[in-house]
């Protein structure tokens, strides 16, 4: 059996995560982009695009702190 070095155990940290509450774990948000009326269009409209979630950085998961557990 191999010996486990105590130094390697100190640096090994497991992260407990939960789904992001802003994007519901998807990692992306659908954002409204207003398109105003102009010379080629007689009325404006709302277009949409997907952006990475700012809260989780696009991963869809948040790490739990010690006080959150």
C-alpha positions as CSV (number, residue, x, y, z in Angstrom):
1,X,0.0,0.0,0.0
2,X,1.2,3.5,-0.8
3,X,1.8,6.0,1.9
4,X,-0.2,9.2,1.8
5,X,1.9,12.3,2.5
6,X,0.4,14.7,5.1
7,X,1.4,17.7,3.0
8,X,-0.7,16.5,0.0
9,X,-3.8,16.3,2.2
10,X,-3.5,19.9,3.4
11,X,-3.7,21.2,-0.2
12,X,-6.5,18.9,-1.3
13,X,-9.8,20.7,-0.8
14,X,-13.1,19.6,-2.0
15,X,-15.7,22.2,-3.0
16,X,-19.3,21.8,-2.2
17,X,-21.5,23.6,-4.7
18,X,-25.1,24.4,-5.3
19,X,-27.0,25.5,-8.4
20,X,-26.9,29.2,-9.1
21,X,-30.1,30.9,-8.0
22,X,-29.8,33.6,-10.7
23,X,-29.6,31.4,-13.8
24,X,-31.2,28.3,-12.2
25,X,-28.0,26.3,-12.9
26,X,-27.9,26.9,-16.7
27,X,-24.9,29.3,-16.6
28,X,-26.5,31.6,-19.2
29,X,-29.2,34.3,-19.0
30,X,-31.5,35.5,-21.7
31,X,-31.1,39.3,-21.9
32,X,-33.5,41.8,-23.7
33,X,-31.8,44.0,-26.3
34,X,-34.0,46.9,-27.4
35,X,-34.0,47.6,-31.2
36,X,-35.3,51.2,-31.7
37,X,-37.2,52.2,-34.8
38,X,-35.2,53.8,-37.6
39,X,-35.3,54.7,-41.3
40,X,-35.7,51.1,-42.4
41,X,-38.2,50.1,-39.7
42,X,-41.3,51.9,-38.6
43,X,-41.5,50.5,-35.1
44,X,-39.0,49.2,-32.5
45,X,-38.9,45.8,-30.9
46,X,-37.1,43.8,-28.2
47,X,-34.6,41.2,-29.4
48,X,-33.0,38.7,-27.0
49,X,-29.5,37.2,-26.7
50,X,-27.8,34.9,-24.3
51,X,-25.0,36.0,-21.9
52,X,-23.0,34.2,-19.3
53,X,-24.3,34.6,-15.8
54,X,-22.4,37.2,-13.8
55,X,-23.1,35.5,-10.4
56,X,-21.6,32.1,-11.3
57,X,-19.3,33.1,-14.1
58,X,-21.2,30.8,-16.6
59,X,-20.5,27.6,-14.7
60,X,-24.1,27.3,-13.3
61,X,-22.8,26.4,-9.8
62,X,-21.9,28.5,-6.7
63,X,-19.4,27.3,-4.0
64,X,-20.8,27.1,-0.5
65,X,-19.1,28.9,2.3
66,X,-18.7,27.4,5.7
67,X,-21.6,29.6,7.0
68,X,-23.9,28.5,4.1
69,X,-23.6,24.8,4.9
